[in-house]
Amino acid sequence: MTHKPGDAAVDSAVQGLEVYIVGGAVRDELLGMPAGDRDWVVVGANPDTMAKRGFIPVGGDFPVFLHPRTKEEYALARTERKSGRGYRGFTFYTGPDVTLEDDLRRRDLTINAIARAPDGRLIDPWGGQQDIRDRVLRHVGQAFAEDPVRLLRLARFAARFPDFRIADETMALARKLVDDGEVDALVPERVWQEVAKGLMTEQPGRMFDVLAQTGALKRVMPGLQLSQTSAAELARAAEQGVNLAGRFAILCRHCADPARVGAQLRAPGECQDYARLLPMVLKGVGHNQPQVVLDLMLRCDALRRPQRFLDLLEVAGCVQRVDLSRWKARLHAVQTVDAGAIARAHAGQVEKIKEALQQARLNALEAVATPRDGTPTGNVPT
């Protein structure tokens, strides 16, 4: 059971504490969107206070606690001061004298710096509500230019909220993060974390456009090459509900070495595989010759991983015309070949087995009807 604004008064764990919901849950509620997980800030407390109430400490750099029953996150209000390079170069202070306004001041964007009290009252010292009404992504303070993760988040929010414009002064600070070399301190795992979230937004291409406009793209994703069609292809993938691996493959499809881009980002293996395989699928998907069709299936390991192959065909359909039903028929035809029977018929003759299996599969593909005009059909306009 989770508690809602107003429940704090009857929740023994937080009763008497000064608590507020902050960040994304408040922002999304104001935007009329479904709110995700809620984050809470506790003002005027210390770790001992939280421990005595049964909260479970989980924070690393600063005190964050899980509610003993709801498991929602409660963080002590904190301030931060730049003490080194990169996004880890900060020292935090979480004393009981830190105010809610102090905590909100350290946040990245005004739309993320709004708090809601248990009685429903909004605390908005930096004008986040007005920026929501005006559809503007604006930094809270000059400290924005001290943390390179904020540039990644700015780009991600631009993709998530495509009807929001980025304030000119915020773009200037984002470019300063690049010019000062702060983005060079980002580790691949942290970049990937934001890239993965950005790819799953409504307009993924906008994230990479913003990174390119600030000069950060070539620094945080070396080797990535975009084209004029990349944004439209990614938008089509989002429309069709393509998974993360498929969207990443589309993002990387113009790269000289897509797999290397994924490896540099420490992207999951599935994402790297899709990025590696999509170019060969795009190259072979328009062919009707049985040998070319079979070669593509074998190179994509389609017989052992048929669903992945079908997924890749759907991803390819976001880029060019693909007759998915025909390819399903082809795959089914090859799958029906009884490899075991062929092996038994040529027991002990390895090369003979290979030749017979190859020919049987080609015969199965020949038996699949070919469109009269020899042209694949599909539902994606060129």
C-alpha positions, 0 to 999 in steps of 0.5 A: 500500500502506498500513501498519497499526499495527505496520508503523511498525517496518518502514517506513523513512520513519517508522522511529525516529519516535514516531507514533500513529494518532489520532481517527476511525479509532481511534474507529470501530475501537472502535465496531466500525465500518469505519474511514475514512482514518487520521490520524497524529500525530508526536511529537518531530519538526520539519518538517526531520526530516519533509522529510529522510524524504521527507514532502511538506508540505501544511499551511497553518496548521500542519505536515501532511505526506503519507507519501511512499508511502502518502500518508496524513496525518502531522501534527506534535503541536501545541498551540493558544492562542486569539488572536482571534475565531472558528475561525481565531483560534488560534496553534499551536505544534509544537515537539519538546517537545509531547507526545502528551497535549498534542496530544490535549488540544486535540481536541474530544470525548473519543471523538476524543481516543484514540490507538493506538501502532504496537504496538496500545497505546491512549493515552486520557488523557481517558476516551474509551473509557469515553464510548464504552461509556456512549454519551456525547458529551463535550468534552475541555476548556474550550477547546471553548468557544473554537472554534465549529466544535466546535459544528458537529462536536458536532451532526454527531456527534450525527446520526452516532451517534444512540444517543449522548447529549450530556453536559449540561456539553458542551451548556452550553459549546455554548450559550456559543459562541452567547452569546459570539458565536463562531458569528457568525465562521463563514464559510458555506463552513465551515458547509456543510462540516459540514452536508453531512457531517451530512446524509449521516448515519443521522439527519440531523435530529438535527444540526439539532435540536442546533443549534436547542437551542443557539441556533446554528441561526438564526445559522449557517443564517438563513432555515431553517425546520424542522417537526415532520416534518423529522427523520422525512422526513430519516431516511426519505431516509437510509433510501432512500439519497437523495443530498445534494442531495435531503436538502438539499431536504427540509431546506429545503422549509419555508423561505420561500425555499429557494434563498436558504438554499442560496445563503447557505451557498454550497451546490453548485448542484445542492443549490440547484436541488433546494431550489428545485424540490422545493416545486413538485414536491410541489405538482404531483405529486398531480395527474392533469390533463395540463396540470398534469403537463406544466407541472410537467415543463417547469418542472423541465426534465424533458425535458432533465434527465430523471434529475434529475426522477426523482430529485426525484420520489423525494425527494418520495416521502420526504414524501408518496405518489408513484406513481413508475412512473406518473410514469415512464410520463408522462415516457416518453410526452412524450419519445416526441413527435417534436418534429423532425417537428412542426417540419418540418411547420410550418417557419417558423411558430414559434407554430404549432410551439409549439402543435402540440408542446404539443398533441402532448404533451398527447395523449401524456399523455392516452393514459397510463392514469389510475388508476380512482380518480384517486389516486396510489399509492406506498410512503410512509405518510402 
